[in-house]
Amino acid sequence: MLRKIDLRSDTVTKPTAGMLDAMMNAKVGDDVFGEDETVDALENKLSELFGKEAGLFCPSGTMTNQIAIKCFTQPLDEVICDQTAHVYRYEGGGIAFHSAASVRLLHGERGILTPELIEPEINEPNIHYPNSSLVVLENTVNKGGGACYSLAQIEPIHTLCNIKELKLHLDGARIFNALAATGDKPENYGKYFDGISVCLSKGLGAPVGSVLLGSKEMIKRAVRVRKAFGGGMRQAGFLAAAGIYALDHHVGRLTVDHTHARALAAALGQVKYVASVMPVETNIVIFKIEGNFKAASIVQQFLERGILCTTTGPDTIRMVTHLDISPEMIDSAIENIIHLNPSAHK
Ligand SMILES: *Cc1c(COP(=O)(O)O)cnc(C)c1O
């Protein structure tokens, strides 16, 4: 049987035996009553790590982002983010639906914003204009091929937001990948961001869950919003235990995923059917294929060889490395990349 090498996303990982064991042994209670000590432990662990006062465990990163946007805006406000942002593109239009806010889209280099890009887009107070109230950064940038901000790049954005009285939220779905790549310390993040979303179900390998971090006051409001969004969970400690296990066991190994991604990129850079490969900073490889091929057809031909990946446009393909990808799988994927001899399909 052909062994599948699933490079579609870092969300496809299955819990390890150790993680399942931690889940089975979790002490739980009704978290809507505030009685689940494992959920509390996860929220405390992450809020301490990132230097925020409080945390809130939620079912998904979409929910933590949408709750944060709801907490940091009023109807008729405007959210500033990059045009590639997950909060704008991949959250089902939730900003309009939940927060009745508009969105100002910027064009950063691979999704990375700068104070120079943001400042001219902040509206002056004027009844004609939506009220600019929130900037959202994504680290790493998913659609930017896993590009990351260093804290040094974030600091001046924080300063600008402070001066202009805008809130700053981090979509940190892959924040641990960014930390592994930059060497920055998580505790410094709390100083710059009003809200931080951390996903446990991406590179960290937990089956479910994200945590929203913020001030005590903000999280108090976020608990109400989560309830209204239908995200209050009962004996959620079984899931929170997977998150704690992931933080204890799966953070240090993220550099392995980054090494694997670089190896894939190096192979892709050598073959004729690939026009260019985005620079690889973390665990995402996005590449553009030559004009006489179609991305969908190349993805299909990889699939026939047991390699799963996805298109991100008519001529771009994405591969993502993660916990369930072994060095042998990378070797096998590289063999296939090098030997694939696609026929033109246009
Ligand atoms: C995956 C992801 C999220 C959250 O997604 P969920 O599937 O809702 O957990 C948020 N932001 C980015 C950049 C992501 O890649």
Ligand as a Chemical Component Dictionary entry (heavy atoms), coordinates in Angstrom:
data_LIG
# 
_chem_comp.id                   LIG 
_chem_comp.type                 NON-POLYMER 
_chem_comp.pdbx_formal_charge   0 
_chem_comp.three_letter_code    LIG 
# 
loop_
_chem_comp_atom.comp_id 
_chem_comp_atom.atom_id 
_chem_comp_atom.alt_atom_id 
_chem_comp_atom.type_symbol 
_chem_comp_atom.charge 
_chem_comp_atom.model_Cartn_x 
_chem_comp_atom.model_Cartn_y 
_chem_comp_atom.model_Cartn_z 
_chem_comp_atom.pdbx_ordinal 
LIG C1 C1 C 0 -5.549  28.003 11.111 1  
LIG C2 C2 C 0 -5.460  29.453 11.317 2  
LIG C3 C3 C 0 -6.323  30.114 12.199 3  
LIG C4 C4 C 0 -7.391  29.440 13.002 4  
LIG O1 O1 O 0 -8.036  28.435 12.360 5  
LIG P1 P1 P 0 -9.048  27.427 13.076 6  
LIG O2 O2 O 0 -9.106  26.331 12.090 7  
LIG O3 O3 O 0 -10.314 28.157 13.239 8  
LIG O4 O4 O 0 -8.455  27.016 14.387 9  
LIG C5 C5 C 0 -6.157  31.472 12.363 10 
LIG N1 N1 N 0 -5.202  32.126 11.699 11 
LIG C6 C6 C 0 -4.346  31.529 10.858 12 
LIG C7 C7 C 0 -3.282  32.330 10.188 13 
LIG C8 C8 C 0 -4.445  30.168 10.621 14 
LIG O5 O5 O 0 -3.600  29.575 9.783  15 
# 
loop_
_chem_comp_bond.comp_id 
_chem_comp_bond.atom_id_1 
_chem_comp_bond.atom_id_2 
_chem_comp_bond.value_order 
_chem_comp_bond.pdbx_ordinal 
LIG C1 C2 SING 1  
LIG C2 C3 SING 2  
LIG C2 C8 DOUB 3  
LIG C3 C4 SING 4  
LIG C3 C5 DOUB 5  
LIG C4 O1 SING 6  
LIG O1 P1 SING 7  
LIG P1 O2 DOUB 8  
LIG P1 O3 SING 9  
LIG P1 O4 SING 10 
LIG C5 N1 SING 11 
LIG N1 C6 DOUB 12 
LIG C6 C7 SING 13 
LIG C6 C8 SING 14 
LIG C8 O5 SING 15 
# 
